[in-house]
Amino acid sequence: MALFGKDDKSQRSEDARPAFINSPVLPGEPTPTEPTVQAHLGKGSRVEGKLSFEGSVRIDGQVDGEIQAQEAVIIGESAVLNAQITAGTVILTGKLTGDIVARKRVELRAPARLLGNITTPCLVIQEGVVFEGRCSMGSAPGEVKSATAAAATVERPKVAQFPREERPAGVSTSAGGAK
């Protein structure tokens, strides 16, 4: 289509079509960043115990316990979870109290609320998310440990005090230092 002058009618009719027709993703289908879901726990459902999924799962209800998935766990805005999650990818939009261990990626999308720890090689946090906990991103995708094991292996900074004779001039101990 030309900016100035005559325009091609065949181009104009294609441009008049809705944008989603020209795109590879149709409305209602998952976007490339959101995996295809094989299982769904809908709003109003309540589950207690250990859940295990071979593919991906979307959760919009309540879960108390442990969730494991080979692919993705997508936690919807209406979901309220008190659980430990282990998966390839975790996308959180709802409320979660518990730890996340993801082999590939964790996305926290507004208005998500996470009270717990994260272990993953890739973390995305949108503005408006509440995250209270620790994050460990040092593991390679095949080396992800449990969240409690990851927290236990975090290196603490080492502090060494020198005897007074070996300290540089002007350095003193103010509170509880060696004499």
N, C-alpha and C positions, 0 to 999 in steps of 0.2 A: 504494500500500500504506500503510495507516495504522499509526502507531506504537502507538497504544492503541485497542483495540476490534477490530471485525471487519475482515478484510482481503479485498480483491477477489481471487477465485481466478484470474481471467484475468491479472491483473498478476503474481501469484505464479508461474504457470507460465512466463511470459516471463522473470522474474528467475532462475528455476532453470536456464535455458539457459547454456551456457558463454559467457564474456565475448566470445570472438572471434567468435561468431555474430552478436552485436549490433554488432560493429565493421565498418567498411568494408574492413579489411585482414585476410585470412585467414592462418593460420599458414603459414610457409614463403615467403610472398610478401614482396617488399621493402617496408620501411616507407616512408612518404612522404619521409623524409630520405635514403633509399637508392634510387638510380635503378635502373630495369630494365636488366638486362644482356643485351647481344646476343652477346657473345663471352666465352669462358672458357678460361683456361690453368690446367689443374688441377694439383694437388699431384703432384710427381714429374716435371713437364715442365721442360725447360730450353731457353731460346731465347737466341740471340745475334744482334744486329743491330738494325735499325730497324723498329719495329712501328707501323702506322698503322691507326686504327679510325675508321669514320664515326659509330658510336654509342658505347655504353658497353662497358667490358670489366672483367672480374674476373680478377685474377691471384693464384693460390695457389702457383705454382711459382717457378722461378728465371729472371731476365731480366738479361742484360748488354747494354747498348746504349742505345737511345733509344725512348721511347714517346710517341706522339701520339694524342689522341682528341678528337673533336668534342664529345662529351658527358662522361662520367665515367670515371675510372680508379679501381677499387676494389682495394686491395691487401690480401689476406687475411693472417691471422695466421701462416700457414706460409710465406708468400712471403719470398724473399730477393732483393732487386734491387740492381743496380749500374747505375743508369740515370738519364738526364735525362728528366723527364716534363713534357709540355705538354698541358693538357686544360682543359675547362670546370670540372670539379669533381674533386678528388682526395680519396679517403678512404683513409687509411693505418692498418692495424692490424699489419702485418708490419715487416720491416727494409728500409730503403732507404738506400743511399749514393748521393747525387746530388742534383740540384736539381729543384725543382718550380716550374712556372709555371702558375697556374690563373686562368682568366678570371673565375670566379665565387666559388669557395670551396675551402678546404683544411680537412679534418678529420683530426686526429691522435688516434686512439682507442687506449687502453691495450690491449695492451702494446707499442705502436709504438715504433720506434727509427729516428730520422732523423738522418743525418749529412750535412747539406747545407743549401742556402739555399732560401727560399720567397719567391715573388712572387705576391701575391694580394690582392684587395680585402677578403676575409673569411677569418679564421683562427679555428679552434676547436681547443683543445688540452685533452684530458682529463687528469685526475690519473693519474700512473703512466707517462706518455709520456716518452721521452728524446729531446730535440731539441737538437742541437748545430749551430749555424749562424746565419745572418742571416735576418731577415724584412723584406720591403719591402711595405708595404700602401698606398702612396700613389697607385697607378695606378687609374684608373677601369676598369671592365670591358672597354672597347674599346681601352684604351691599354696593355695589359700588354706589357712588353718581356721579352726573355730575361733569365734570372737573372744572367748575367754582365754584361749591359748595365745592369741595374738596380743591381748592386753597384758598377759603375764610376761611376754618376751620383749616388751618395749624397753629400750635402753634408757636409763636414767643418767642425767649429766653427772659426771664424776667431779668431786671437789677435793682438792688436795691442799692441805695447809703446810706451809714451810715453817720450820723452826725460826724463831726470831732472828737468829744470826744469818740465815740464808735469804731473808726477805730484802727486796730492793729498798733503798732509802725512801722514807715517806710513807711506807705501807704499814698500817697498824691494824690490830684486831680490836674491834669496837664492842662486839657482843659475843661473849662465850668463845673467844678465839684461843689458840694455843699460846702459852707464855714461855 
